[in-house]
Amino acid sequence: MTHVDGTRTVIATGPDWWAERSPILTSGLLEGEAYDARDEVPQWSSPGAGLTGWAPVAKRDFAFDALVAPTGPPVRCTQAIEPVDIRRTADGRLILDFGQNLVGRIRITTEGAAGETVQLRHAEVLDQDGELCTRPLRGAFATDRYTRKGGPTETWEPRFTIHGFRYAEVSGWGDAPVEGRITARVLHTDMRRTGWFSSSDPLLDRLHENVVWSMRGNFVDLPTDCPQRDERLGWTGDIQVFAPTAAFLYDCAGLLGSWLQDVAAEQHDDGTVPWYVPSIPGWKPEPGAGWGDAAVLVPWALHQRFADADLLRRQWPSAAAWADLQHRLAGDDHVWDGSFQLGDWLDPTAPPDDPANGLTDPHLVATAYYARSAAVLAAMAAELRFEQEADLSERASLARNGFRSRYRTGPGRLSSDSQTAYAIAIMFDLLDPEEEAAAGRRLAELVREADDHLTTGFLGTPVLLDALTRTGHLDVALALLQQRTAPGWLYPVTMGATTIWERWDSLLPSGEVNPGDMTSFNHYAFGAVADWMHRTIAGMSAAAPGWRSIRYRPGFDTGVTAAQAACDTPYGRASIDWSRTEDLVKAEIRVPIGAEGLLQDPAGGTEVLPPGLHRRSWTVESET
């Protein structure tokens, strides 16, 4: 404490401190928390409280130099949600529906005799008999218990656990009223919201809202894959594909910057990045393409959003170590085909018990990612003005040639004739212009052959719509996005989803939960499509790192009649708001001070826009 006269008093823990057991009997992230209010000690922290039964603490050595201050905001309650439906079972239990799949915990205000216990169980979905479906939680009990001390009313919520849930079962409540006494408290890293999207299509808006909720639920001090089952790990592949979307929606630079330091700390001496960070001590994973590449691609995505060269510089040793490892593993032919790979994880054609066994050769994917990270590392070196730029550019060229020599079977054709293979090859710049056009045509054919369904997994899906759009097949991309049967983005929406699912059919059309072992209802990876929605439907994207230059192109040809997007850039708010009526398109565009706008009109021309608010209108060909 610093006093008014400038002197300081330090109150530090030490051997003169005392301790006693607390009312928290047990607590675990996966297990839940048990609290016995009868063990509370009133005024325990007050001087002269006359405490009995306390004992001196045990002083332990600790490497204090290993502690660093967090760079992101703390985890806080950001929203409170009341139940939208309350049902009493025949045996007196309550089944509560909060109307939204969320991450947090429940606060109760209860009354009853001392020693009575209220039990709270959590789940994302209900079984068809109306009971909690806890099978997808696997080994996570997700159960909280509060034992009353007795008195008029008692208010409690857990302190050291969170759950992923939409539904809760409450036992031991009795006949007391529920309204206003049971509340779900939403918890996540309290990032500032920076990006918004809406359109004239309610299903697309719900899809986008699902993406936002999945990000909120999985950004709790680190970017996790899912928040509910016995996992909740910082899987590197998930955030690798989702980082551009995340950086638009929220100011996540602090959280992801801190996590990237953990990635570097967990990285093995040979450059291997664990599949998830933090890792399990003693586990030595094999290098995994798409997952380990997070060491290169996540810092680069954050740089595009925030133009933070210091972050690139800090992460450079980690990024270079991973890219160097890929280069060694690829060997003289520059083809990475000698390691186990997760490949295009959860390709919907893969067997439920073998989600890595999809349509696309995992080594094709690995070699493509080797080329991609090599190219991005060279771009990072150029940005930082490192002398390695020339050598790294040469390496990127060799990696590209290695991919082409092994996996290109003809003009625009690849050895894996799959949507993922073509989409990745196109978006990673592994094809020459004339080949790219042919690959785009084949990609569109594959989508049409699948009856406008996608056949892509975690790595193919985020680049699929961009590959179709880039090669002139926007109509096919739109047909994919609007598909309402599985596999497709809108199928979960039509099934009542309020977050993004891990599997395209986590809930079957019958209402039965997918029987697979991995069936999460809150995974953000497939939500990476929101980045395409921002850039293509709304029509706003960064044209230079940090949004110094902003590209505007109203998505009047995307099948919706209106769309809006806004982003709080480092220069201020940028936004676009357009609408279409028959053959007239109107747009209102805001360019923040310090930035430059590049407006592409329907005819293909480009107008440079200075800072300010601009209104434009164009006549276009009627769609009727």
C-alpha positions as CSV (number, residue, x, y, z in Angstrom):
1,M,0.0,0.0,0.0
2,T,1.3,3.5,-0.8
3,H,0.3,6.0,1.8
4,V,-0.4,9.7,1.3
5,D,3.1,10.6,2.5
6,G,4.7,8.4,-0.1
7,T,5.7,5.6,2.2
8,R,4.8,2.0,1.3
9,T,3.6,-0.9,3.4
10,V,3.9,-4.5,2.1
11,I,1.7,-7.2,3.6
12,A,3.1,-10.4,2.3
13,T,2.2,-14.0,3.0
14,G,4.7,-15.9,5.2
15,P,5.1,-18.4,8.0
16,D,3.2,-16.1,10.4
17,W,-0.1,-16.6,8.4
18,W,-2.7,-19.1,9.6
19,A,-5.2,-21.3,7.6
20,E,-8.2,-23.4,8.1
21,R,-10.4,-25.5,5.8
22,S,-13.0,-23.5,3.9
23,P,-16.7,-24.2,3.1
24,I,-15.5,-25.2,-0.4
25,L,-15.2,-28.9,0.1
26,T,-14.1,-29.8,-3.5
27,S,-13.8,-27.9,-6.7
28,G,-12.7,-28.9,-10.2
29,L,-13.1,-27.4,-13.7
30,L,-14.6,-30.6,-15.0
31,E,-16.1,-32.0,-11.8
32,G,-17.9,-29.0,-10.4
33,E,-17.9,-27.6,-6.9
34,A,-19.3,-28.6,-3.5
35,Y,-19.9,-26.0,-0.8
36,D,-21.1,-26.5,2.7
37,A,-22.3,-23.2,4.1
38,R,-22.3,-24.7,7.6
39,D,-18.5,-24.5,7.6
40,E,-18.5,-20.7,7.0
41,V,-16.5,-18.7,9.6
42,P,-18.1,-15.2,10.0
43,Q,-15.6,-12.4,10.1
44,W,-12.7,-14.8,9.5
45,S,-10.6,-12.1,7.9
46,S,-11.2,-9.5,10.7
47,P,-8.6,-8.8,13.4
48,G,-9.4,-10.3,16.7
49,A,-12.1,-12.6,15.4
50,G,-11.2,-15.2,18.0
51,L,-10.7,-18.0,15.5
52,T,-10.2,-21.5,16.8
53,G,-8.9,-24.6,15.0
54,W,-6.6,-22.6,12.7
55,A,-3.0,-23.7,12.1
56,P,0.2,-22.1,10.7
57,V,0.6,-22.3,7.0
58,A,3.5,-24.3,5.4
59,K,5.8,-22.0,3.5
60,R,6.9,-23.5,0.2
61,D,9.6,-22.5,-2.3
62,F,8.4,-21.2,-5.6
63,A,10.1,-19.9,-8.7
64,F,8.6,-16.4,-8.6
65,D,10.6,-15.3,-11.6
66,A,8.4,-17.7,-13.6
67,L,5.3,-15.5,-12.9
68,V,4.4,-12.8,-15.5
69,A,1.6,-10.3,-15.5
70,P,-1.3,-11.3,-17.8
71,T,-1.7,-9.3,-21.0
72,G,-5.4,-9.9,-21.5
73,P,-8.4,-8.8,-19.4
74,P,-9.6,-11.0,-16.6
75,V,-12.4,-13.5,-16.8
76,R,-15.6,-11.8,-15.6
77,C,-19.4,-12.3,-15.5
78,T,-20.5,-10.4,-18.6
79,Q,-24.2,-11.3,-18.7
80,A,-26.9,-12.8,-16.5
81,I,-29.6,-14.9,-18.1
82,E,-32.9,-16.1,-16.6
83,P,-34.5,-19.4,-17.5
84,V,-36.9,-19.2,-20.5
85,D,-38.6,-22.4,-19.5
86,I,-39.0,-24.2,-16.1
87,R,-40.4,-27.8,-15.8
88,R,-41.0,-29.8,-12.7
89,T,-40.5,-33.6,-13.0
90,A,-42.8,-36.1,-11.2
91,D,-40.1,-36.6,-8.5
92,G,-39.7,-32.9,-7.8
93,R,-36.6,-32.0,-9.8
94,L,-36.5,-28.8,-11.9
95,I,-35.4,-28.9,-15.6
96,L,-34.4,-25.4,-16.6
97,D,-33.9,-24.1,-20.2
98,F,-31.9,-20.9,-20.4
99,G,-32.6,-20.5,-24.1
100,Q,-28.9,-20.2,-25.0
101,N,-25.9,-22.6,-24.9
102,L,-23.5,-20.6,-22.7
103,V,-20.5,-21.0,-20.5
104,G,-20.5,-20.0,-16.9
105,R,-22.2,-21.1,-13.8
106,I,-25.5,-20.8,-11.9
107,R,-26.3,-18.4,-9.0
108,I,-29.0,-19.5,-6.7
109,T,-30.9,-17.8,-3.9
110,T,-32.4,-20.6,-1.8
111,E,-34.1,-21.2,1.5
112,G,-34.4,-24.2,3.8
113,A,-33.2,-26.1,6.8
114,A,-29.5,-26.4,7.7
115,G,-27.9,-29.5,6.1
116,E,-30.2,-29.7,3.1
117,T,-28.4,-29.8,-0.2
118,V,-29.3,-28.3,-3.6
119,Q,-27.6,-30.1,-6.5
120,L,-27.1,-28.5,-10.0
121,R,-26.3,-30.6,-13.0
122,H,-25.6,-29.2,-16.4
123,A,-25.9,-30.2,-20.1
124,E,-26.0,-28.6,-23.5
125,V,-28.9,-30.6,-24.9
126,L,-31.8,-32.8,-23.7
127,D,-32.3,-36.5,-24.5
128,Q,-35.5,-37.2,-26.4
129,D,-37.2,-38.2,-23.0
130,G,-36.6,-34.6,-21.8
131,E,-33.8,-35.5,-19.4
132,L,-30.3,-34.0,-19.5
133,C,-28.1,-35.6,-22.1
134,T,-24.8,-35.9,-20.3
135,R,-23.2,-38.6,-22.5
136,P,-21.3,-35.9,-24.6
137,L,-19.7,-34.7,-21.4
138,R,-17.9,-38.0,-21.1
139,G,-15.9,-37.9,-17.8
140,A,-16.9,-34.3,-16.8
141,F,-19.5,-34.6,-14.0
142,A,-20.3,-30.9,-14.2
143,T,-22.2,-31.0,-10.9
144,D,-22.4,-28.4,-8.2
145,R,-23.7,-28.9,-4.7
146,Y,-24.7,-26.3,-2.1
147,T,-25.5,-27.4,1.5
148,R,-27.5,-24.9,3.4
149,K,-26.6,-23.4,6.7
150,G,-30.2,-22.6,7.5
151,G,-31.8,-19.1,7.5
152,P,-34.2,-17.0,5.6
153,T,-32.4,-16.9,2.2
154,E,-28.9,-17.9,1.1
155,T,-27.3,-16.8,-2.2
156,W,-24.4,-18.8,-3.7
157,E,-22.6,-19.5,-6.9
158,P,-19.4,-21.6,-7.4
159,R,-16.1,-19.8,-7.4
160,F,-13.6,-22.1,-9.1
161,T,-15.5,-23.9,-11.9
162,I,-17.4,-23.2,-15.0
163,H,-19.7,-25.3,-17.2
164,G,-20.9,-25.3,-20.8
165,F,-24.7,-25.7,-20.7
166,R,-28.1,-24.6,-21.9
167,Y,-30.0,-26.8,-19.6
168,A,-29.7,-27.5,-15.9
169,E,-31.3,-30.0,-13.5
170,V,-31.9,-28.7,-10.0
171,S,-32.5,-31.3,-7.2
172,G,-33.4,-30.4,-3.6
173,W,-35.1,-27.1,-4.4
174,G,-38.4,-28.0,-2.8
175,D,-41.5,-26.0,-3.5
176,A,-39.9,-22.6,-3.3
177,P,-40.4,-20.2,-6.3
178,V,-37.8,-20.2,-9.0
179,E,-38.4,-16.8,-10.7
180,G,-35.5,-14.4,-9.9
181,R,-33.8,-17.0,-7.8
182,I,-31.9,-19.1,-10.3
183,T,-29.7,-17.2,-12.8
184,A,-27.1,-18.3,-15.3
185,R,-24.0,-16.1,-15.2
186,V,-22.0,-16.0,-18.4
187,L,-18.3,-15.9,-17.9
188,H,-15.4,-15.4,-20.3
189,T,-12.4,-13.2,-20.8
190,D,-13.9,-9.7,-20.7
191,M,-12.7,-8.7,-24.2
192,R,-14.0,-5.6,-25.8
193,R,-16.4,-6.3,-28.7
194,T,-15.1,-4.8,-31.9
195,G,-16.9,-6.3,-34.8
196,W,-20.6,-6.7,-35.8
197,F,-22.6,-8.1,-38.7
198,S,-26.2,-8.3,-39.7
199,S,-28.2,-8.9,-42.8
200,S,-31.7,-9.2,-44.2
201,D,-31.5,-13.0,-43.7
202,P,-32.5,-14.1,-40.2
203,L,-30.9,-17.5,-40.5
204,L,-27.5,-15.9,-41.5
205,D,-27.8,-13.5,-38.6
206,R,-28.5,-16.5,-36.2
207,L,-25.5,-18.3,-37.7
208,H,-23.3,-15.3,-37.0
209,E,-24.7,-14.9,-33.5
210,N,-23.9,-18.6,-32.9
211,V,-20.3,-17.8,-33.9
212,V,-20.1,-15.0,-31.4
213,W,-21.5,-17.2,-28.6
214,S,-19.0,-20.0,-29.4
215,M,-16.1,-17.5,-29.2
216,R,-17.3,-16.2,-25.9
217,G,-17.6,-19.6,-24.4
218,N,-14.2,-20.8,-25.6
219,F,-12.1,-17.7,-24.9
220,V,-11.7,-18.2,-21.1
221,D,-8.1,-17.1,-20.5
222,L,-7.1,-19.3,-23.4
223,P,-8.7,-20.3,-26.7
224,T,-10.2,-23.8,-26.0
225,D,-11.8,-26.2,-28.4
226,C,-14.9,-26.9,-26.2
227,P,-16.1,-25.8,-22.8
228,Q,-18.2,-28.6,-21.6
229,R,-16.7,-32.2,-21.7
230,D,-13.6,-33.7,-20.2
231,E,-11.3,-31.8,-22.5
232,R,-11.4,-28.0,-22.7
233,L,-7.9,-27.8,-24.2
234,G,-6.2,-25.0,-26.1
235,W,-6.1,-27.0,-29.4
236,T,-3.8,-25.1,-31.8
237,G,-5.6,-26.1,-35.0
238,D,-8.9,-24.7,-33.9
239,I,-7.6,-21.2,-33.2
240,Q,-5.3,-21.4,-36.3
241,V,-8.3,-21.4,-38.6
242,F,-10.5,-19.1,-36.4
243,A,-8.0,-16.4,-35.5
244,P,-9.1,-14.0,-38.4
245,T,-12.7,-14.2,-37.3
246,A,-11.9,-13.8,-33.6
247,A,-9.7,-10.7,-34.2
248,F,-12.6,-9.0,-36.1
249,L,-15.3,-9.8,-33.5
250,Y,-13.3,-8.9,-30.3
251,D,-10.1,-7.2,-29.2
252,C,-8.4,-10.6,-28.4
253,A,-4.8,-9.4,-28.9
254,G,-4.1,-9.6,-25.2
255,L,-5.5,-13.1,-24.7
256,L,-4.0,-14.6,-27.8
257,G,-0.8,-12.8,-27.3
258,S,-0.5,-14.3,-23.9
259,W,-1.4,-17.7,-25.2
260,L,1.2,-17.5,-28.0
261,Q,3.8,-17.0,-25.3
262,D,2.6,-20.2,-23.8
263,V,2.9,-21.9,-27.2
264,A,6.6,-20.8,-27.3
265,A,7.1,-22.0,-23.8
266,E,5.6,-25.4,-24.5
267,Q,7.4,-25.8,-27.8
268,H,9.8,-28.7,-27.9
269,D,13.5,-28.2,-28.6
270,D,13.1,-29.6,-32.1
271,G,10.4,-27.0,-32.9
272,T,7.4,-29.3,-32.4
273,V,4.3,-27.4,-31.3
274,P,2.0,-29.6,-29.1
275,W,-1.5,-30.2,-30.5
276,Y,-2.8,-28.2,-27.6
277,V,-1.4,-25.6,-25.3
278,P,-0.9,-25.8,-22.3
279,S,0.3,-29.3,-22.8
280,I,0.4,-32.4,-20.6
281,P,3.8,-32.9,-19.0
282,G,5.6,-35.9,-20.3
283,W,3.6,-36.2,-23.5
284,K,5.6,-35.9,-26.6
285,P,3.4,-35.4,-29.6
286,E,4.3,-35.7,-33.3
287,P,4.4,-32.5,-35.4
288,G,1.0,-31.9,-36.8
289,A,0.2,-29.8,-39.9
290,G,-2.5,-27.2,-39.4
291,W,-2.1,-27.5,-35.7
292,G,1.6,-26.7,-35.2
293,D,1.2,-24.0,-37.9
294,A,-0.6,-21.9,-35.3
295,A,2.9,-20.7,-34.2
296,V,3.2,-19.0,-37.6
297,L,-0.3,-18.2,-38.8
298,V,-1.9,-16.9,-35.6
299,P,0.7,-14.2,-35.0
300,W,0.3,-13.3,-38.7
301,A,-3.5,-13.1,-38.4
302,L,-3.1,-10.8,-35.4
303,H,-0.7,-8.6,-37.3
304,Q,-3.2,-8.2,-40.1
305,R,-5.8,-7.0,-37.6
306,F,-3.6,-4.9,-35.2
307,A,-0.3,-4.2,-37.1
308,D,1.6,-5.1,-34.0
309,A,5.2,-5.6,-35.2
310,D,6.4,-6.2,-31.6
311,L,4.2,-9.3,-31.4
312,L,5.7,-10.6,-34.6
313,R,9.2,-9.9,-33.3
314,R,8.4,-11.6,-30.0
315,Q,6.9,-14.7,-31.6
316,W,9.6,-14.9,-34.4
317,P,11.8,-17.6,-32.6
318,S,8.7,-19.8,-32.1
319,A,7.4,-19.3,-35.6
320,A,10.9,-19.9,-37.2
321,A,11.5,-23.0,-35.1
322,W,8.2,-24.6,-36.3
323,A,8.9,-23.6,-40.0
324,D,12.5,-24.9,-39.7
325,L,11.1,-28.3,-38.4
326,Q,8.7,-28.5,-41.3
327,H,11.5,-27.8,-43.7
328,R,13.7,-30.6,-42.2
329,L,10.8,-33.1,-42.2
330,A,9.9,-32.4,-45.8
331,G,13.4,-33.4,-46.9
332,D,15.1,-32.9,-50.2
333,D,11.9,-33.4,-52.2
334,H,10.0,-30.8,-50.0
335,V,7.1,-33.1,-49.4
336,W,6.0,-33.7,-45.8
337,D,4.8,-37.3,-45.9
338,G,6.6,-39.0,-43.1
339,S,4.6,-38.0,-40.0
340,F,1.2,-39.0,-38.5
341,Q,-1.3,-36.3,-39.4
342,L,-4.8,-35.3,-38.2
343,G,-5.4,-34.2,-41.8
344,D,-8.7,-32.5,-42.6
345,W,-10.1,-33.5,-39.2
346,L,-13.8,-34.3,-39.0
347,D,-14.4,-34.4,-42.7
348,P,-18.1,-35.5,-42.7
349,T,-17.3,-38.6,-44.8
350,A,-14.8,-39.9,-42.2
351,P,-16.0,-42.8,-40.0
352,P,-17.2,-41.7,-36.6
353,D,-14.4,-43.7,-34.9
354,D,-11.7,-42.4,-37.3
355,P,-12.2,-38.7,-37.8
356,A,-8.8,-38.2,-39.5
357,N,-9.7,-40.7,-42.3
358,G,-11.4,-38.4,-44.7
359,L,-11.4,-37.8,-48.5
360,T,-8.1,-35.8,-48.6
361,D,-4.6,-37.3,-48.3
362,P,-3.3,-36.0,-44.9
363,H,0.2,-35.6,-46.4
364,L,-1.2,-33.4,-49.2
365,V,-2.6,-31.2,-46.5
366,A,0.7,-31.3,-44.5
367,T,2.8,-30.3,-47.5
368,A,0.4,-27.5,-48.4
369,Y,0.7,-26.2,-44.8
370,Y,4.5,-26.5,-45.0
371,A,4.4,-24.2,-48.1
372,R,1.9,-21.8,-46.5
373,S,3.9,-21.4,-43.3
374,A,7.1,-21.0,-45.3
375,A,5.5,-18.2,-47.3
376,V,4.1,-16.4,-44.3
377,L,7.4,-16.7,-42.4
378,A,9.1,-15.0,-45.4
379,A,6.4,-12.3,-45.2
380,M,7.1,-11.9,-41.5
381,A,10.8,-11.5,-42.2
382,A,10.0,-8.8,-44.8
383,E,7.8,-7.0,-42.3
384,L,10.5,-7.1,-39.6
385,R,13.2,-6.3,-42.2
386,F,15.2,-9.4,-41.2
387,E,18.0,-10.5,-43.5
388,Q,16.6,-14.0,-43.7
389,E,13.9,-12.8,-46.0
390,A,15.6,-13.9,-49.2
391,D,16.5,-17.3,-48.0
392,L,13.0,-17.9,-46.6
393,S,11.4,-16.7,-49.9
394,E,13.5,-19.3,-51.6
395,R,12.4,-22.0,-49.2
396,A,8.7,-21.0,-49.8
397,S,9.3,-21.5,-53.5
398,L,10.9,-24.9,-53.0
399,A,8.0,-26.0,-50.7
400,R,5.5,-24.8,-53.4
401,N,7.3,-26.8,-56.0
402,G,7.4,-29.8,-53.8
403,F,3.6,-29.7,-53.5
404,R,3.1,-29.3,-57.2
405,S,5.5,-32.1,-58.1
406,R,3.9,-34.6,-55.8
407,Y,0.2,-33.8,-55.8
408,R,-0.6,-32.1,-59.1
409,T,-1.8,-34.6,-61.6
410,G,-2.7,-32.4,-64.5
411,P,-3.8,-28.8,-65.2
412,G,-5.9,-27.8,-62.2
413,R,-6.2,-31.4,-60.9
414,L,-4.8,-33.0,-57.7
415,S,-4.2,-36.5,-56.5
416,S,-6.9,-36.0,-53.9
417,D,-9.9,-35.1,-55.9
418,S,-11.7,-33.5,-52.9
419,Q,-13.1,-30.1,-52.0
420,T,-10.5,-29.6,-49.3
421,A,-7.6,-30.3,-51.6
422,Y,-8.6,-27.8,-54.2
423,A,-9.7,-25.2,-51.7
424,I,-6.4,-25.3,-49.8
425,A,-4.3,-25.4,-53.0
426,I,-6.2,-22.3,-54.3
427,M,-6.1,-20.3,-51.1
428,F,-2.5,-21.1,-50.3
429,D,-1.4,-19.9,-53.8
430,L,0.0,-23.3,-54.8
431,L,-1.4,-23.2,-58.4
432,D,-0.5,-21.0,-61.4
433,P,-3.3,-18.7,-62.6
434,E,-4.5,-21.0,-65.4
435,E,-4.4,-24.0,-63.1
436,E,-6.2,-22.1,-60.4
437,A,-9.1,-21.4,-62.8
438,A,-9.3,-25.1,-63.7
439,A,-9.1,-26.1,-60.0
440,G,-11.9,-23.7,-59.2
441,R,-14.1,-25.3,-61.9
442,R,-13.4,-28.7,-60.5
443,L,-14.1,-27.5,-56.9
444,A,-17.4,-26.2,-58.1
445,E,-18.2,-29.5,-59.8
446,L,-17.5,-31.4,-56.6
447,V,-19.8,-29.2,-54.7
448,R,-22.6,-29.6,-57.2
449,E,-22.0,-33.4,-57.3
450,A,-22.5,-33.4,-53.5
451,D,-25.9,-31.7,-54.1
452,D,-24.5,-28.4,-52.9
453,H,-23.2,-29.9,-49.7
454,L,-19.7,-29.5,-48.3
455,T,-17.4,-32.5,-47.7
456,T,-14.7,-30.6,-45.7
457,G,-13.4,-30.8,-42.2
458,F,-11.6,-28.4,-39.8
459,L,-8.9,-27.4,-42.3
460,G,-10.8,-27.4,-45.5
461,T,-14.0,-25.6,-44.4
462,P,-12.5,-22.2,-43.5
463,V,-11.1,-21.8,-47.0
464,L,-13.9,-23.4,-49.0
465,L,-16.1,-20.4,-49.7
466,D,-13.1,-18.1,-50.4
467,A,-11.7,-20.6,-52.9
468,L,-15.0,-20.7,-54.8
469,T,-15.4,-16.9,-54.7
470,R,-11.8,-16.2,-55.8
471,T,-12.3,-18.5,-58.8
472,G,-15.5,-17.0,-60.0
473,H,-18.0,-19.4,-58.4
474,L,-19.8,-17.1,-56.0
475,D,-23.1,-18.7,-56.9
476,V,-21.8,-22.1,-55.7
477,A,-20.5,-20.6,-52.5
478,L,-23.9,-19.1,-51.8
479,A,-25.6,-22.4,-52.5
480,L,-23.3,-24.0,-49.9
481,L,-23.9,-21.3,-47.3
482,Q,-27.6,-21.5,-47.7
483,Q,-27.8,-25.3,-47.6
484,R,-30.2,-26.3,-44.8
485,T,-29.5,-30.0,-44.6
486,A,-26.3,-31.6,-43.2
487,P,-23.5,-31.2,-43.8
488,G,-23.9,-27.4,-43.9
489,W,-23.8,-24.3,-41.8
490,L,-27.5,-23.6,-41.7
491,Y,-28.6,-27.1,-40.7
492,P,-27.7,-26.6,-37.0
493,V,-29.5,-23.3,-37.1
494,T,-32.7,-25.0,-38.4
495,M,-32.3,-27.5,-35.6
496,G,-32.3,-24.7,-33.0
497,A,-28.5,-24.4,-32.4
498,T,-27.4,-21.3,-30.5
499,T,-23.7,-22.1,-30.9
500,I,-21.4,-23.7,-33.5
501,W,-21.3,-27.5,-33.3
502,E,-18.2,-29.7,-33.5
503,R,-19.9,-32.1,-36.0
504,W,-22.1,-30.9,-38.8
505,D,-24.7,-33.3,-37.5
506,S,-24.1,-33.3,-33.7
507,L,-27.8,-33.5,-33.5
508,L,-29.5,-35.8,-36.0
509,P,-32.6,-34.8,-37.9
510,S,-34.6,-37.1,-35.6
511,G,-33.5,-35.0,-32.6
512,E,-31.2,-37.8,-31.4
513,V,-27.7,-36.8,-30.3
514,N,-24.9,-38.0,-32.6
515,P,-23.7,-41.3,-31.3
516,G,-20.0,-40.4,-31.9
517,D,-17.6,-40.1,-29.0
518,M,-16.8,-36.5,-29.9
519,T,-20.1,-34.6,-30.0
520,S,-19.7,-31.1,-28.7
521,F,-22.3,-28.4,-29.2
522,N,-19.9,-25.6,-28.7
523,H,-16.9,-25.6,-31.1
524,Y,-15.9,-22.4,-33.0
525,A,-13.8,-24.0,-35.8
526,F,-16.6,-24.2,-38.4
527,G,-17.6,-20.7,-37.3
528,A,-14.6,-19.4,-39.3
529,V,-17.1,-18.8,-42.1
530,A,-18.0,-15.5,-40.4
531,D,-14.8,-14.0,-41.7
532,W,-16.1,-14.7,-45.3
533,M,-19.5,-13.2,-44.3
534,H,-17.9,-10.0,-43.1
535,R,-15.7,-9.6,-46.3
536,T,-18.1,-10.9,-48.9
537,I,-21.7,-10.4,-47.8
538,A,-21.3,-7.2,-45.9
539,G,-18.3,-6.3,-48.1
540,M,-15.7,-4.9,-45.8
541,S,-12.1,-6.1,-45.1
542,A,-8.7,-4.8,-44.2
543,A,-6.5,-4.1,-47.3
544,A,-3.4,-3.4,-45.2
545,P,-2.2,-4.5,-41.8
546,G,-4.0,-2.7,-39.0
547,W,-6.8,-1.5,-41.3
548,R,-4.6,1.3,-42.6
549,S,-6.4,0.7,-45.9
550,I,-9.9,-0.7,-46.0
551,R,-11.6,-2.4,-48.9
552,Y,-15.3,-1.9,-49.4
553,R,-17.4,-3.9,-51.9
554,P,-21.1,-4.1,-51.2
555,G,-22.3,-7.8,-51.5
556,F,-25.3,-6.9,-53.6
557,D,-24.9,-10.2,-55.5
558,T,-24.9,-12.5,-52.4
559,G,-28.6,-13.2,-52.3
560,V,-29.5,-10.9,-49.4
561,T,-31.2,-7.6,-49.9
562,A,-29.2,-5.8,-47.2
563,A,-26.2,-6.2,-45.0
564,Q,-24.2,-4.2,-42.4
565,A,-20.8,-4.7,-40.8
566,A,-18.8,-2.5,-38.5
567,C,-15.3,-2.9,-36.9
568,D,-13.5,-0.8,-34.4
569,T,-10.1,-0.6,-36.0
570,P,-7.0,0.9,-34.5
571,Y,-8.0,4.1,-36.4
572,G,-11.6,4.2,-35.2
573,R,-14.8,2.6,-36.4
574,A,-15.1,1.5,-40.0
575,S,-18.5,0.4,-41.3
576,I,-20.6,-0.4,-44.3
577,D,-24.4,-0.5,-44.6
578,W,-25.9,-1.4,-47.9
579,S,-29.3,-2.3,-49.3
580,R,-30.7,-3.4,-52.6
581,T,-34.2,-2.9,-54.1
582,E,-34.7,-4.4,-57.6
583,D,-32.0,-2.7,-59.7
584,L,-30.8,0.0,-57.2
585,V,-28.0,-0.5,-54.6
586,K,-27.5,2.1,-51.9
587,A,-24.5,2.1,-49.6
588,E,-23.3,4.2,-46.6
589,I,-19.6,3.8,-45.9
590,R,-17.6,5.1,-43.0
591,V,-13.8,5.5,-43.2
592,P,-12.1,6.3,-39.9
593,I,-9.6,9.2,-39.6
594,G,-6.1,8.1,-40.5
595,A,-7.3,5.3,-42.9
596,E,-8.0,5.1,-46.6
597,G,-11.0,3.5,-48.2
598,L,-11.0,1.6,-51.5
599,L,-14.5,1.3,-52.8
600,Q,-15.2,-1.2,-55.5
601,D,-18.4,-0.4,-57.4
602,P,-20.7,-2.9,-59.1
603,A,-19.1,-2.2,-62.4
604,G,-15.7,-3.2,-61.1
605,G,-14.2,0.3,-60.8
606,T,-12.4,1.4,-57.7
607,E,-12.8,4.8,-55.9
608,V,-10.4,6.0,-53.2
609,L,-12.3,7.3,-50.2
610,P,-10.9,9.8,-47.7
611,P,-11.9,9.6,-44.0
612,G,-15.5,10.4,-43.4
613,L,-19.0,9.2,-44.2
614,H,-19.8,8.5,-47.8
615,R,-23.1,7.7,-49.5
616,R,-23.3,6.1,-52.9
617,S,-25.9,4.5,-55.1
618,W,-25.7,2.4,-58.3
619,T,-28.0,0.9,-60.8
620,V,-27.5,-2.8,-61.3
621,E,-29.1,-5.4,-63.5
622,S,-32.3,-6.7,-62.0
623,E,-32.2,-10.3,-60.7
624,T,-35.8,-11.0,-62.0
